[in-house]
Amino acid sequence: MVEKVRIGLVKLGNIGTSTMLDLMLDERAEREDIDFRVVASGPKITEEDCEGVSEKILDFNPELIIAISPNPSLPGPSKAREILKKSGKPCVIIGDAPGAKIAGELEKAGFGFIFVEADSMLGARREFLDPIEMSLFNADVIKVLSVTGAFRVIFEETDKAIEGTKSGKPYLPKVIVNRDKAVGAAKFENPYARAKAMAAFEIAKKVSGVSAEGCFKVKEREKYIPIVAAAHEMMSAAAKLCDEAREIEKSGDSVLRRPHGRMGELLSKKKLMEIEK
């Protein structure tokens, strides 16, 4: 029985989940059962960048590795997996919807995986995307993934992998986070709140297609600028629906909260003033 698990988190580029994963696993910095190291490549995911950070995380001698990136089938993240696979350490790959294409390949290679359909690509055109627009988009993505239940699936599945390492009974998740998986984990009590979350997830999921159209398919400036702007408006609308869904649940005093205990156990409560168990 391992009392403290060394977790190596490799961040390759960025998706919405990247910014929050380590924080979700120890939201108050009080857990005594895990020790984290995070190595990041910054916004780029070239083969050279991904190779360097993957080799660096192995210096920590982690007992569990989590690698998170956009589109894990790209050359950079694929290079990272080669290096991590050779280490013999259990490894979970987290990514956005395009990663689902290689789910079978990952399973055969012995990796765990979590792919999040609504963690969508932004509209990366210079004429539109500045640092503030990028930040606002990511803020909206984080809200959507939080309220719809997608983040709950991610941290609960990752906690299972941590617990498996502690107990000597390895567990590697194999999960595609779709609308029903996410909203089911959120456990809404009000049906209107649930419907708003479902709508938000579906809108956010479709943002990637609109962003890809504006970034890669349409070449005329006067056409692609409003297309990528529309993608961001979609994510903003999804975030507003999530605000409404959470307010409905708050009005009924039925927001599900699942804080971590000091040894990583997930507690639960529904009423604001009740004691978590």
C-alpha positions in Angstrom: 0.0 0.0 0.0 1.5 3.3 -1.1 0.8 6.2 1.2 1.8 9.0 -1.1 1.6 8.8 -4.9 4.1 10.7 -7.1 2.1 12.1 -10.0 3.9 13.5 -13.1 1.7 15.8 -15.2 2.9 16.6 -18.7 1.1 19.6 -20.3 1.6 19.7 -24.0 0.1 22.8 -25.5 -3.2 23.8 -24.0 -6.9 22.8 -23.9 -9.4 24.0 -21.3 -8.8 21.0 -19.1 -5.0 21.6 -19.0 -5.3 24.7 -16.8 -7.4 23.1 -14.1 -6.5 19.4 -13.8 -3.8 19.5 -11.0 -5.9 22.1 -9.2 -9.0 20.0 -9.3 -7.2 17.1 -7.7 -6.1 19.1 -4.7 -8.5 22.1 -4.7 -7.4 23.4 -1.2 -3.8 22.2 -1.3 -4.4 19.9 1.7 -4.1 16.4 0.3 -1.4 14.3 2.0 -1.6 11.3 -0.4 -0.2 12.8 -3.6 2.9 14.7 -4.6 2.8 16.6 -7.9 5.2 17.7 -10.5 4.0 19.6 -13.6 6.2 20.0 -16.7 4.7 22.1 -19.6 5.7 22.8 -23.1 3.9 26.1 -23.2 1.5 26.8 -26.1 3.6 24.8 -28.6 3.4 21.1 -29.3 6.3 20.5 -31.7 8.1 17.1 -31.5 11.1 18.8 -30.0 9.0 20.5 -27.3 7.0 17.4 -26.4 10.2 15.2 -26.3 11.9 17.6 -23.9 9.1 17.9 -21.4 8.4 14.1 -21.5 12.0 13.3 -20.7 12.1 15.9 -18.0 9.1 14.5 -16.1 10.8 11.1 -15.8 13.5 12.7 -13.6 10.8 12.9 -10.9 10.3 9.1 -11.0 6.5 9.4 -11.0 4.3 6.4 -10.1 1.5 7.7 -12.3 1.9 9.9 -15.4 -0.8 12.1 -17.0 -0.2 13.6 -20.4 -2.7 16.2 -21.6 -2.8 17.9 -25.0 -5.0 19.0 -27.9 -5.4 16.3 -30.5 -3.1 13.5 -29.1 -2.7 12.0 -32.6 -0.5 14.9 -33.7 3.3 14.2 -34.1 4.3 16.1 -31.0 2.0 14.3 -28.5 2.7 11.0 -30.3 6.4 11.5 -29.7 5.7 12.2 -26.1 3.8 8.9 -25.8 6.7 6.9 -27.2 9.0 8.3 -24.5 6.5 7.8 -21.7 5.7 4.2 -22.9 9.3 3.2 -22.7 9.4 4.3 -19.1 7.1 1.5 -18.1 5.0 3.8 -15.9 1.2 3.7 -16.0 0.1 6.6 -18.1 -3.3 8.4 -18.8 -3.7 10.5 -22.0 -6.2 13.3 -21.7 -7.3 15.3 -24.8 -10.1 16.8 -26.8 -12.5 15.2 -29.2 -10.0 14.4 -32.0 -8.2 12.1 -29.6 -11.1 9.6 -29.7 -9.9 8.5 -33.2 -6.9 6.8 -31.5 -8.7 5.4 -28.5 -8.4 1.8 -29.7 -4.7 2.3 -30.5 -4.1 3.7 -27.0 -5.9 0.8 -25.3 -3.8 -1.8 -27.2 -0.6 0.1 -26.2 -1.6 0.0 -22.5 -2.6 3.6 -22.0 -5.6 5.0 -20.2 -7.4 7.8 -21.8 -10.0 10.5 -21.2 -11.3 12.5 -24.2 -13.6 15.5 -23.7 -15.9 16.3 -26.6 -16.8 19.8 -25.4 -13.2 21.0 -24.8 -13.2 22.7 -28.1 -10.6 24.5 -30.2 -10.6 28.3 -30.2 -10.6 30.6 -33.2 -6.8 31.1 -33.7 -6.7 33.8 -36.4 -4.3 36.7 -35.7 -6.9 39.3 -36.8 -9.3 38.1 -34.1 -7.4 36.3 -31.3 -5.4 38.5 -29.0 -4.4 37.6 -25.4 -7.6 38.9 -23.9 -9.9 37.1 -26.4 -7.9 33.9 -25.8 -8.3 34.3 -22.0 -12.0 35.0 -22.2 -12.6 31.9 -24.4 -10.7 29.7 -22.0 -12.7 31.2 -19.1 -15.9 30.2 -20.9 -14.6 26.7 -21.6 -13.7 26.2 -18.0 -17.2 27.2 -16.9 -18.9 24.9 -19.4 -16.8 21.9 -18.5 -17.3 22.7 -14.8 -21.0 23.1 -14.7 -22.0 20.4 -17.3 -20.2 17.7 -15.3 -17.3 17.1 -17.7 -14.7 18.2 -15.1 -16.3 15.9 -12.5 -15.8 12.9 -14.7 -12.2 13.9 -15.3 -11.2 14.3 -11.6 -13.2 11.3 -10.5 -11.6 9.0 -13.1 -8.2 10.4 -12.3 -8.8 9.8 -8.6 -9.6 6.2 -9.4 -6.2 5.9 -11.1 -4.5 7.4 -8.1 -6.3 5.1 -5.7 -5.4 2.1 -7.9 -1.7 3.1 -7.6 -2.0 3.5 -3.9 -3.7 0.1 -3.4 -1.6 -1.9 -5.9 -4.6 -2.6 -8.0 -3.9 -0.5 -11.1 -6.8 1.3 -12.8 -6.5 3.3 -16.1 -9.6 5.0 -17.3 -10.9 4.5 -20.8 -13.6 7.2 -21.1 -15.1 9.4 -23.8 -16.8 12.4 -22.1 -19.9 13.0 -24.1 -23.0 14.9 -23.2 -24.7 12.1 -21.3 -21.6 11.1 -19.4 -20.9 14.6 -18.3 -24.4 15.7 -17.4 -25.0 12.4 -15.6 -22.0 13.0 -13.4 -23.3 16.5 -12.5 -26.4 15.0 -10.9 -28.7 17.9 -11.5 -31.9 17.7 -9.5 -33.9 20.3 -11.4 -34.8 19.1 -15.0 -34.6 22.6 -16.4 -31.0 23.0 -15.0 -30.2 19.6 -16.6 -31.6 20.7 -19.9 -29.6 23.9 -19.9 -26.4 22.0 -19.2 -27.2 19.5 -22.0 -27.7 22.4 -24.4 -24.5 24.1 -23.2 -22.5 20.9 -23.8 -23.9 20.4 -27.3 -23.1 24.1 -28.3 -19.6 23.8 -26.9 -19.0 20.6 -28.7 -19.8 22.2 -32.0 -17.5 25.1 -31.5 -14.5 23.0 -32.7 -16.1 22.5 -36.1 -16.7 26.2 -36.6 -13.3 27.2 -35.4 -11.7 24.6 -37.7 -13.7 26.0 -40.6 -12.4 29.5 -39.9 -8.8 28.5 -39.2 -8.1 25.9 -41.8 -10.8 25.8 -44.5 -11.8 29.3 -45.4 -9.0 31.4 -46.9 -10.7 34.8 -47.5 -10.0 37.2 -44.6 -13.4 38.9 -44.8 -15.1 35.4 -44.4 -12.9 33.7 -41.8 -12.9 36.5 -39.3 -16.6 36.4 -38.6 -16.5 32.6 -38.6 -14.0 32.4 -35.8 -15.8 35.2 -34.0 -19.0 33.2 -34.2 -17.3 30.2 -32.6 -16.4 32.3 -29.6 -19.9 33.7 -29.4 -21.1 30.1 -29.3 -18.9 29.3 -26.3 -20.0 32.4 -24.6 -23.6 31.5 -25.0 -22.9 28.0 -23.7 -21.2 29.6 -20.6 -24.3 31.8 -20.0 -26.5 28.7 -20.1 -24.2 27.1 -17.5 -24.6 30.2 -15.2 -28.4 29.8 -15.5 -28.3 26.1 -14.8 -26.2 26.5 -11.6 -28.4 29.4 -10.4 -31.4 27.1 -10.7 -29.7 24.4 -8.6 -28.5 27.0 -6.1 -32.1 28.3 -5.7 -33.2 24.8 -4.7 -30.2 24.3 -2.4 -29.2 21.2 -4.4 -25.7 21.9 -5.8 -23.6 18.8 -5.6 -20.2 19.4 -4.0 -17.5 16.7 -3.8 -14.5 18.0 -1.9 -11.4 15.9 -1.3 -10.4 14.7 2.2 -6.8 14.9 3.3 -6.1 11.3 2.1 -7.9 11.8 -1.2 -11.2 10.4 -0.3 -14.1 12.1 -2.2 -16.7 13.5 0.2 -20.2 14.6 -0.8 -22.9 17.0 0.1 -26.0 18.6 -1.5 -27.2 21.2 1.0 -25.0 24.2 1.5 -25.0 24.1 5.3 -24.9 20.3 5.7 -21.6 18.5 6.7 -19.9 16.7 3.9 -19.7 12.9 4.3 
